[in-house]
């Protein structure tokens, strides 16, 4: 999976592109784990360029959330499109991965 990483003031933003699925989710989860190990546990995943997400993609996000929180940080999602929002709502994961409208809004509260 192609994704970009941006160092923001107080957090790191990861910007995956395309589909977040069985094939592409593991590199995203691995990068989140690497960031947490590096002591950078405040992470925003910008989903604005993600077309769709499946259960593997959701698993990567939830696993990243768990890793970040165990390290005293958090993982937040921003700019999720209609398909991603529908999957989050359908699975009730929007309760623990509350989507923010923008990356800035997601990172503002730290």
N, CA, C and O atoms as CSV, one atom per row, in Angstrom:
chain,resi,resn,atom,element,x,y,z
A,1,UNK,N,N,0.833,-1.186,0.000
A,1,UNK,CA,C,0.000,0.000,0.000
A,1,UNK,C,C,0.868,1.236,0.000
A,1,UNK,O,O,1.886,1.307,0.688
A,2,UNK,N,N,0.455,2.182,-0.764
A,2,UNK,CA,C,1.121,3.473,-0.819
A,2,UNK,C,C,0.514,4.363,0.261
A,2,UNK,O,O,-0.701,4.555,0.309
A,3,UNK,N,N,1.369,4.901,1.125
A,3,UNK,CA,C,0.858,5.872,2.080
A,3,UNK,C,C,1.927,6.894,2.412
A,3,UNK,O,O,3.128,6.640,2.313
A,4,UNK,N,N,1.448,8.046,2.806
A,4,UNK,CA,C,2.302,9.170,3.140
A,4,UNK,C,C,2.269,9.344,4.646
A,4,UNK,O,O,1.305,8.953,5.305
A,5,UNK,N,N,3.324,9.930,5.188
A,5,UNK,CA,C,3.394,10.181,6.620
A,5,UNK,C,C,3.788,11.637,6.832
A,5,UNK,O,O,4.731,12.126,6.210
A,6,UNK,N,N,3.071,12.321,7.703
A,6,UNK,CA,C,3.324,13.734,7.963
A,6,UNK,C,C,3.551,13.957,9.450
A,6,UNK,O,O,2.749,13.524,10.277
A,7,UNK,N,N,4.645,14.634,9.789
A,7,UNK,CA,C,4.883,15.012,11.175
A,7,UNK,C,C,4.177,16.327,11.437
A,7,UNK,O,O,4.506,17.356,10.848
A,8,UNK,N,N,3.209,16.276,12.322
A,8,UNK,CA,C,2.460,17.473,12.694
A,8,UNK,C,C,2.920,17.914,14.080
A,8,UNK,O,O,3.747,17.245,14.700
A,9,UNK,N,N,2.402,19.008,14.558
A,9,UNK,CA,C,2.752,19.522,15.869
A,9,UNK,C,C,2.098,18.656,16.944
A,9,UNK,O,O,0.914,18.821,17.236
A,10,UNK,N,N,2.857,17.738,17.531
A,10,UNK,CA,C,2.355,16.908,18.615
A,10,UNK,C,C,1.809,15.557,18.208
A,10,UNK,O,O,1.439,14.762,19.072
A,11,UNK,N,N,1.748,15.277,16.927
A,11,UNK,CA,C,1.253,13.973,16.477
A,11,UNK,C,C,1.782,13.662,15.079
A,11,UNK,O,O,2.349,14.517,14.400
A,12,UNK,N,N,1.577,12.410,14.676
A,12,UNK,CA,C,1.965,11.958,13.337
A,12,UNK,C,C,0.695,11.614,12.575
A,12,UNK,O,O,-0.203,10.971,13.118
A,13,UNK,N,N,0.616,12.037,11.331
A,13,UNK,CA,C,-0.520,11.685,10.472
A,13,UNK,C,C,-0.045,10.695,9.414
A,13,UNK,O,O,0.969,10.911,8.749
A,14,UNK,N,N,-0.789,9.616,9.272
A,14,UNK,CA,C,-0.539,8.624,8.228
A,14,UNK,C,C,-1.666,8.758,7.216
A,14,UNK,O,O,-2.838,8.826,7.588
A,15,UNK,N,N,-1.309,8.796,5.932
A,15,UNK,CA,C,-2.287,8.993,4.869
A,15,UNK,C,C,-2.225,7.809,3.899
A,15,UNK,O,O,-1.483,7.855,2.917
A,16,UNK,N,N,-3.004,6.740,4.168
A,16,UNK,CA,C,-3.032,5.630,3.213
A,16,UNK,C,C,-3.859,6.003,1.988
A,16,UNK,O,O,-4.700,6.900,2.038
A,17,UNK,N,N,-3.604,5.296,0.883
A,17,UNK,CA,C,-4.335,5.551,-0.363
A,17,UNK,C,C,-4.872,4.246,-0.918
A,17,UNK,O,O,-4.216,3.208,-0.834
A,18,UNK,N,N,-6.065,4.302,-1.482
A,18,UNK,CA,C,-6.648,3.125,-2.118
A,18,UNK,C,C,-7.538,2.342,-1.178
A,18,UNK,O,O,-8.363,2.913,-0.465
A,19,UNK,N,N,-7.367,1.032,-1.182
A,19,UNK,CA,C,-8.186,0.153,-0.351
A,19,UNK,C,C,-7.406,-0.237,0.894
A,19,UNK,O,O,-6.195,-0.454,0.834
A,20,UNK,N,N,-8.092,-0.325,2.007
A,20,UNK,CA,C,-7.500,-0.807,3.254
A,20,UNK,C,C,-8.109,-2.180,3.501
A,20,UNK,O,O,-9.188,-2.305,4.080
A,21,UNK,N,N,-7.386,-3.218,3.042
A,21,UNK,CA,C,-7.950,-4.571,3.039
A,21,UNK,C,C,-6.903,-5.594,3.472
A,21,UNK,O,O,-5.854,-5.239,4.009
A,22,UNK,N,N,-7.199,-6.850,3.234
A,22,UNK,CA,C,-6.335,-7.963,3.643
A,22,UNK,C,C,-4.894,-7.794,3.162
A,22,UNK,O,O,-3.955,-8.140,3.879
A,23,UNK,N,N,-4.723,-7.278,1.987
A,23,UNK,CA,C,-3.381,-7.119,1.404
A,23,UNK,C,C,-2.694,-5.854,1.907
A,23,UNK,O,O,-1.494,-5.868,2.181
A,24,UNK,N,N,-3.431,-4.781,2.027
A,24,UNK,CA,C,-2.815,-3.483,2.313
A,24,UNK,C,C,-2.803,-3.094,3.790
A,24,UNK,O,O,-2.038,-2.214,4.186
A,25,UNK,N,N,-3.631,-3.728,4.605
A,25,UNK,CA,C,-3.699,-3.365,6.022
A,25,UNK,C,C,-2.421,-3.694,6.805
A,25,UNK,O,O,-2.020,-2.887,7.644
A,26,UNK,N,N,-1.759,-4.840,6.573
A,26,UNK,CA,C,-0.573,-5.163,7.372
A,26,UNK,C,C,0.548,-4.113,7.338
A,26,UNK,O,O,1.128,-3.830,8.386
A,27,UNK,N,N,0.879,-3.521,6.172
A,27,UNK,CA,C,1.921,-2.480,6.212
A,27,UNK,C,C,1.504,-1.240,7.013
A,27,UNK,O,O,2.341,-0.612,7.662
A,28,UNK,N,N,0.234,-0.893,6.968
A,28,UNK,CA,C,-0.249,0.251,7.751
A,28,UNK,C,C,-0.129,-0.063,9.238
A,28,UNK,O,O,0.369,0.754,10.012
A,29,UNK,N,N,-0.584,-1.245,9.633
A,29,UNK,CA,C,-0.499,-1.648,11.048
A,29,UNK,C,C,0.952,-1.731,11.489
A,29,UNK,O,O,1.281,-1.318,12.601
A,30,UNK,N,N,1.826,-2.257,10.639
A,30,UNK,CA,C,3.244,-2.351,10.979
A,30,UNK,C,C,3.852,-0.972,11.186
A,30,UNK,O,O,4.661,-0.782,12.095
A,31,UNK,N,N,3.472,-0.006,10.352
A,31,UNK,CA,C,4.016,1.351,10.512
A,31,UNK,C,C,3.503,1.995,11.794
A,31,UNK,O,O,4.252,2.691,12.480
A,32,UNK,N,N,2.238,1.770,12.123
A,32,UNK,CA,C,1.694,2.291,13.383
A,32,UNK,C,C,2.477,1.701,14.553
A,32,UNK,O,O,2.861,2.422,15.474
A,33,UNK,N,N,2.713,0.389,14.514
A,33,UNK,CA,C,3.482,-0.260,15.579
A,33,UNK,C,C,4.893,0.312,15.672
A,33,UNK,O,O,5.406,0.520,16.772
A,34,UNK,N,N,5.523,0.568,14.527
A,34,UNK,CA,C,6.860,1.170,14.521
A,34,UNK,C,C,6.839,2.553,15.160
A,34,UNK,O,O,7.714,2.884,15.959
A,35,UNK,N,N,5.852,3.350,14.811
A,35,UNK,CA,C,5.735,4.693,15.397
A,35,UNK,C,C,5.587,4.613,16.912
A,35,UNK,O,O,6.228,5.370,17.641
A,36,UNK,N,N,4.753,3.706,17.381
A,36,UNK,CA,C,4.549,3.553,18.824
A,36,UNK,C,C,5.860,3.144,19.494
A,36,UNK,O,O,6.211,3.680,20.545
A,37,UNK,N,N,6.585,2.198,18.890
A,37,UNK,CA,C,7.883,1.775,19.454
A,37,UNK,C,C,8.880,2.929,19.486
A,37,UNK,O,O,9.747,2.979,20.358
A,38,UNK,N,N,8.758,3.852,18.541
A,38,UNK,CA,C,9.642,5.027,18.485
A,38,UNK,C,C,9.218,6.103,19.485
A,38,UNK,O,O,9.860,7.149,19.578
A,39,UNK,N,N,8.147,5.855,20.229
A,39,UNK,CA,C,7.674,6.823,21.208
A,39,UNK,C,C,6.730,7.867,20.634
A,39,UNK,O,O,6.477,8.892,21.266
A,40,UNK,N,N,6.215,7.615,19.452
A,40,UNK,CA,C,5.306,8.557,18.783
A,40,UNK,C,C,3.919,7.924,18.754
A,40,UNK,O,O,3.474,7.413,17.726
A,41,UNK,N,N,3.247,7.968,19.902
A,41,UNK,CA,C,1.987,7.237,20.064
A,41,UNK,C,C,0.734,8.085,19.858
A,41,UNK,O,O,-0.373,7.607,20.103
A,42,UNK,N,N,0.880,9.303,19.423
A,42,UNK,CA,C,-0.270,10.131,19.044
A,42,UNK,C,C,-0.349,10.132,17.527
A,42,UNK,O,O,0.428,10.797,16.841
A,43,UNK,N,N,-1.318,9.360,17.020
A,43,UNK,CA,C,-1.377,9.084,15.587
A,43,UNK,C,C,-2.767,9.399,15.045
A,43,UNK,O,O,-3.779,9.036,15.645
A,44,UNK,N,N,-2.798,10.075,13.912
A,44,UNK,CA,C,-4.041,10.307,13.180
A,44,UNK,C,C,-3.918,9.587,11.845
A,44,UNK,O,O,-2.954,9.794,11.108
A,45,UNK,N,N,-4.895,8.745,11.535
A,45,UNK,CA,C,-4.932,8.087,10.232
A,45,UNK,C,C,-5.935,8.858,9.379
A,45,UNK,O,O,-7.138,8.846,9.637
A,46,UNK,N,N,-5.406,9.529,8.357
A,46,UNK,CA,C,-6.216,10.320,7.437
A,46,UNK,C,C,-6.755,9.380,6.360
A,46,UNK,O,O,-6.003,8.913,5.504
A,47,UNK,N,N,-8.047,9.109,6.406
A,47,UNK,CA,C,-8.673,8.163,5.484
A,47,UNK,C,C,-9.297,8.846,4.266
A,47,UNK,O,O,-10.095,8.234,3.554
A,48,UNK,N,N,-8.947,10.082,4.028
A,48,UNK,CA,C,-9.518,10.833,2.921
A,48,UNK,C,C,-9.245,10.245,1.545
A,48,UNK,O,O,-10.007,10.481,0.608
A,49,UNK,N,N,-8.163,9.481,1.415
A,49,UNK,CA,C,-7.830,8.879,0.126
A,49,UNK,C,C,-8.044,7.367,0.116
A,49,UNK,O,O,-7.557,6.671,-0.776
A,50,UNK,N,N,-8.777,6.861,1.114
A,50,UNK,CA,C,-9.102,5.434,1.180
A,50,UNK,C,C,-10.481,5.237,0.571
A,50,UNK,O,O,-11.462,5.828,1.023
A,51,UNK,N,N,-10.546,4.396,-0.464
A,51,UNK,CA,C,-11.803,4.132,-1.164
A,51,UNK,C,C,-12.714,3.203,-0.388
A,51,UNK,O,O,-13.929,3.400,-0.339
A,52,UNK,N,N,-12.109,2.175,0.225
A,52,UNK,CA,C,-12.914,1.199,0.948
A,52,UNK,C,C,-12.075,0.532,2.020
A,52,UNK,O,O,-10.845,0.526,1.965
A,53,UNK,N,N,-12.770,-0.030,2.997
A,53,UNK,CA,C,-12.122,-0.735,4.099
A,53,UNK,C,C,-12.892,-2.028,4.337
A,53,UNK,O,O,-14.119,-2.056,4.244
A,54,UNK,N,N,-12.158,-3.104,4.646
A,54,UNK,CA,C,-12.822,-4.359,4.987
A,54,UNK,C,C,-12.451,-4.726,6.427
A,54,UNK,O,O,-11.869,-3.915,7.147
A,55,UNK,N,N,-12.790,-5.946,6.841
A,55,UNK,CA,C,-12.555,-6.343,8.225
A,55,UNK,C,C,-11.064,-6.340,8.576
A,55,UNK,O,O,-10.703,-6.058,9.719
A,56,UNK,N,N,-10.208,-6.646,7.625
A,56,UNK,CA,C,-8.765,-6.609,7.880
A,56,UNK,C,C,-8.296,-5.175,8.123
A,56,UNK,O,O,-7.467,-4.919,8.996
A,57,UNK,N,N,-8.836,-4.253,7.343
A,57,UNK,CA,C,-8.509,-2.842,7.539
A,57,UNK,C,C,-8.986,-2.342,8.884
A,57,UNK,O,O,-8.272,-1.617,9.578
A,58,UNK,N,N,-10.205,-2.735,9.254
A,58,UNK,CA,C,-10.715,-2.355,10.569
A,58,UNK,C,C,-9.852,-2.952,11.675
A,58,UNK,O,O,-9.568,-2.300,12.679
A,59,UNK,N,N,-9.438,-4.205,11.472
A,59,UNK,CA,C,-8.574,-4.857,12.451
A,59,UNK,C,C,-7.260,-4.122,12.630
A,59,UNK,O,O,-6.770,-3.996,13.752
A,60,UNK,N,N,-6.684,-3.637,11.542
A,60,UNK,CA,C,-5.439,-2.876,11.613
A,60,UNK,C,C,-5.634,-1.581,12.400
A,60,UNK,O,O,-4.784,-1.205,13.207
A,61,UNK,N,N,-6.756,-0.903,12.163
A,61,UNK,CA,C,-7.032,0.345,12.882
A,61,UNK,C,C,-7.262,0.089,14.365
A,61,UNK,O,O,-6.737,0.816,15.208
A,62,UNK,N,N,-8.040,-0.935,14.689
A,62,UNK,CA,C,-8.307,-1.256,16.096
A,62,UNK,C,C,-7.023,-1.729,16.781
A,62,UNK,O,O,-6.759,-1.357,17.925
A,63,UNK,N,N,-6.230,-2.541,16.092
A,63,UNK,CA,C,-4.956,-2.975,16.656
A,63,UNK,C,C,-4.013,-1.810,16.892
A,63,UNK,O,O,-3.319,-1.759,17.907
A,64,UNK,N,N,-3.989,-0.871,15.947
A,64,UNK,CA,C,-3.176,0.331,16.118
A,64,UNK,C,C,-3.660,1.186,17.274
A,64,UNK,O,O,-2.857,1.757,18.013
A,65,UNK,N,N,-4.969,1.274,17.430
A,65,UNK,CA,C,-5.557,2.012,18.549
A,65,UNK,C,C,-5.111,1.400,19.872
A,65,UNK,O,O,-4.716,2.113,20.794
A,66,UNK,N,N,-5.175,0.086,19.955
A,66,UNK,CA,C,-4.768,-0.614,21.179
A,66,UNK,C,C,-3.295,-0.364,21.486
A,66,UNK,O,O,-2.941,-0.066,22.626
A,67,UNK,N,N,-2.438,-0.482,20.477
A,67,UNK,CA,C,-1.000,-0.247,20.675
A,67,UNK,C,C,-0.732,1.176,21.153
A,67,UNK,O,O,0.030,1.398,22.094
A,68,UNK,N,N,-1.369,2.129,20.490
A,68,UNK,CA,C,-1.157,3.536,20.852
A,68,UNK,C,C,-1.627,3.818,22.275
A,68,UNK,O,O,-0.933,4.492,23.036
A,69,UNK,N,N,-2.790,3.311,22.635
A,69,UNK,CA,C,-3.312,3.560,23.988
A,69,UNK,C,C,-2.474,2.885,25.064
A,69,UNK,O,O,-2.293,3.442,26.147
A,70,UNK,N,N,-1.963,1.698,24.783
A,70,UNK,CA,C,-1.103,1.024,25.752
A,70,UNK,C,C,0.180,1.806,25.998
A,70,UNK,O,O,0.790,1.692,27.061
A,71,UNK,N,N,0.586,2.597,25.017
A,71,UNK,CA,C,1.790,3.421,25.144
A,71,UNK,C,C,1.468,4.820,25.676
A,71,UNK,O,O,2.345,5.683,25.714
A,72,UNK,N,N,0.231,5.046,26.083
A,72,UNK,CA,C,-0.157,6.338,26.632
A,72,UNK,C,C,-0.604,7.352,25.600
A,72,UNK,O,O,-0.763,8.530,25.919
A,73,UNK,N,N,-0.807,6.916,24.374
A,73,UNK,CA,C,-1.242,7.814,23.308
A,73,UNK,C,C,-2.643,7.493,22.855
A,73,UNK,O,O,-3.476,7.038,23.639
A,74,UNK,N,N,-2.899,7.731,21.585
A,74,UNK,CA,C,-4.215,7.459,21.013
A,74,UNK,C,C,-4.070,7.388,19.500
A,74,UNK,O,O,-3.106,7.906,18.935
A,75,UNK,N,N,-5.021,6.752,18.856
A,75,UNK,CA,C,-5.110,6.725,17.409
A,75,UNK,C,C,-6.482,7.258,17.049
A,75,UNK,O,O,-7.501,6.814,17.578
A,76,UNK,N,N,-6.486,8.213,16.145
A,76,UNK,CA,C,-7.738,8.821,15.697
A,76,UNK,C,C,-7.812,8.740,14.188
A,76,UNK,O,O,-6.789,8.664,13.507
A,77,UNK,N,N,-9.029,8.756,13.669
A,77,UNK,CA,C,-9.212,8.733,12.215
A,77,UNK,C,C,-9.863,10.037,11.767
A,77,UNK,O,O,-10.633,10.658,12.501
A,78,UNK,N,N,-9.533,10.427,10.551
A,78,UNK,CA,C,-10.052,11.685,10.010
A,78,UNK,C,C,-10.411,11.502,8.542
A,78,UNK,O,O,-9.844,10.658,7.849
A,79,UNK,N,N,-11.352,12.300,8.086
A,79,UNK,CA,C,-11.745,12.428,6.678
A,79,UNK,C,C,-12.205,11.112,6.052
A,79,UNK,O,O,-11.965,10.866,4.870
A,80,UNK,N,N,-12.858,10.277,6.837
A,80,UNK,CA,C,-13.354,8.999,6.310
A,80,UNK,C,C,-14.470,9.262,5.300
A,80,UNK,O,O,-15.356,10.085,5.531
A,81,UNK,N,N,-14.409,8.550,4.183
A,81,UNK,CA,C,-15.416,8.676,3.143
A,81,UNK,C,C,-16.680,7.903,3.473
A,81,UNK,O,O,-16.754,7.245,4.511
A,82,UNK,N,N,-17.676,7.977,2.600
A,82,UNK,CA,C,-18.976,7.340,2.855
A,82,UNK,C,C,-18.909,5.832,3.100
A,82,UNK,O,O,-19.587,5.329,3.996
A,83,UNK,N,N,-18.104,5.102,2.321
A,83,UNK,CA,C,-18.026,3.652,2.507
A,83,UNK,C,C,-17.392,3.322,3.845
A,83,UNK,O,O,-17.871,2.439,4.556
A,84,UNK,N,N,-16.331,4.013,4.195
A,84,UNK,CA,C,-15.641,3.769,5.461
A,84,UNK,C,C,-16.562,4.124,6.629
A,84,UNK,O,O,-16.639,3.378,7.605
A,85,UNK,N,N,-17.253,5.246,6.536
A,85,UNK,CA,C,-18.187,5.637,7.595
A,85,UNK,C,C,-19.305,4.609,7.757
A,85,UNK,O,O,-19.708,4.293,8.877
A,86,UNK,N,N,-19.802,4.090,6.636
A,86,UNK,CA,C,-20.869,3.093,6.695
A,86,UNK,C,C,-20.395,1.824,7.393
A,86,UNK,O,O,-21.126,1.251,8.201
A,87,UNK,N,N,-19.183,1.384,7.088
A,87,UNK,CA,C,-18.640,0.180,7.730
A,87,UNK,C,C,-18.411,0.426,9.216
A,87,UNK,O,O,-18.709,-0.442,10.037
A,88,UNK,N,N,-17.890,1.587,9.570
A,88,UNK,CA,C,-17.685,1.909,10.982
A,88,UNK,C,C,-19.009,1.899,11.748
A,88,UNK,O,O,-19.101,1.360,12.851
A,89,UNK,N,N,-20.018,2.497,11.148
A,89,UNK,CA,C,-21.331,2.561,11.788
A,89,UNK,C,C,-21.967,1.173,11.892
A,89,UNK,O,O,-22.529,0.820,12.929
A,90,UNK,N,N,-21.877,0.397,10.826
A,90,UNK,CA,C,-22.448,-0.942,10.795
A,90,UNK,C,C,-21.841,-1.850,11.866
A,90,UNK,O,O,-22.536,-2.681,12.449
A,91,UNK,N,N,-20.554,-1.688,12.117
A,91,UNK,CA,C,-19.850,-2.517,13.095
A,91,UNK,C,C,-19.800,-1.884,14.483
A,91,UNK,O,O,-19.224,-2.461,15.405
A,92,UNK,N,N,-20.391,-0.718,14.637
A,92,UNK,CA,C,-20.373,0.051,15.893
A,92,UNK,C,C,-18.970,0.499,16.294
A,92,UNK,O,O,-18.763,0.923,17.430
A,93,UNK,N,N,-18.011,0.411,15.386
A,93,UNK,CA,C,-16.662,0.866,15.696
A,93,UNK,C,C,-16.548,2.383,15.694
A,93,UNK,O,O,-15.546,2.931,16.150
A,94,UNK,N,N,-17.567,3.061,15.184
A,94,UNK,CA,C,-17.555,4.524,15.240
A,94,UNK,C,C,-17.610,5.020,16.680
A,94,UNK,O,O,-17.360,6.199,16.933
A,95,UNK,N,N,-17.931,4.143,17.626
A,95,UNK,CA,C,-17.952,4.515,19.045
A,95,UNK,C,C,-16.556,4.579,19.639
A,95,UNK,O,O,-16.299,5.391,20.528
A,96,UNK,N,N,-15.645,3.727,19.157
A,96,UNK,CA,C,-14.281,3.764,19.689
A,96,UNK,C,C,-13.305,4.438,18.735
A,96,UNK,O,O,-12.252,4.915,19.157
A,97,UNK,N,N,-13.642,4.479,17.472
A,97,UNK,CA,C,-12.854,5.181,16.464
A,97,UNK,C,C,-13.713,6.313,15.904
A,97,UNK,O,O,-14.083,6.308,14.729
A,98,UNK,N,N,-14.014,7.257,16.744
A,98,UNK,CA,C,-14.867,8.370,16.330
A,98,UNK,C,C,-14.195,9.150,15.212
A,98,UNK,O,O,-13.084,9.651,15.383
A,99,UNK,N,N,-14.864,9.254,14.067
A,99,UNK,CA,C,-14.248,9.955,12.936
A,99,UNK,C,C,-14.289,11.476,13.103
A,99,UNK,O,O,-15.299,12.049,13.510
A,100,UNK,N,N,-13.183,12.097,12.782
A,100,UNK,CA,C,-13.085,13.555,12.786
A,100,UNK,C,C,-13.171,14.047,11.347
A,100,UNK,O,O,-12.810,13.329,10.415
A,101,UNK,N,N,-13.644,15.261,11.173
A,101,UNK,CA,C,-13.785,15.825,9.829
A,101,UNK,C,C,-12.438,16.135,9.181
A,101,UNK,O,O,-12.272,15.960,7.974
A,102,UNK,N,N,-11.470,16.598,9.986
A,102,UNK,CA,C,-10.162,16.970,9.452
A,102,UNK,C,C,-9.049,16.411,10.335
A,102,UNK,O,O,-9.271,16.070,11.497
A,103,UNK,N,N,-7.867,16.324,9.770
A,103,UNK,CA,C,-6.690,15.888,10.534
A,103,UNK,C,C,-6.402,16.888,11.650
A,103,UNK,O,O,-6.065,16.502,12.769
A,104,UNK,N,N,-6.537,18.156,11.339
A,104,UNK,CA,C,-6.260,19.196,12.337
A,104,UNK,C,C,-7.202,19.060,13.521
A,104,UNK,O,O,-6.780,19.178,14.671
A,105,UNK,N,N,-8.480,18.812,13.245
A,105,UNK,CA,C,-9.457,18.646,14.317
A,105,UNK,C,C,-9.111,17.416,15.169
A,105,UNK,O,O,-9.207,17.465,16.395
A,106,UNK,N,N,-8.719,16.338,14.533
A,106,UNK,CA,C,-8.363,15.116,15.259
A,106,UNK,C,C,-7.161,15.343,16.168
A,106,UNK,O,O,-7.112,14.804,17.274
A,107,UNK,N,N,-6.193,16.133,15.716
A,107,UNK,CA,C,-4.997,16.368,16.492
A,107,UNK,C,C,-5.066,17.529,17.461
A,107,UNK,O,O,-4.157,17.724,18.269
A,108,UNK,N,N,-6.119,18.288,17.387
A,108,UNK,CA,C,-6.245,19.501,18.183
A,108,UNK,C,C,-6.329,19.237,19.685
A,108,UNK,O,O,-5.827,20.037,20.474
A,109,UNK,N,N,-6.939,18.155,20.085
A,109,UNK,CA,C,-7.264,17.927,21.493
A,109,UNK,C,C,-6.121,17.343,22.306
A,109,UNK,O,O,-6.288,17.122,23.505
A,110,UNK,N,N,-4.955,17.082,21.698
A,110,UNK,CA,C,-3.856,16.517,22.472
A,110,UNK,C,C,-3.135,17.580,23.218
A,110,UNK,O,O,-2.173,17.290,23.930
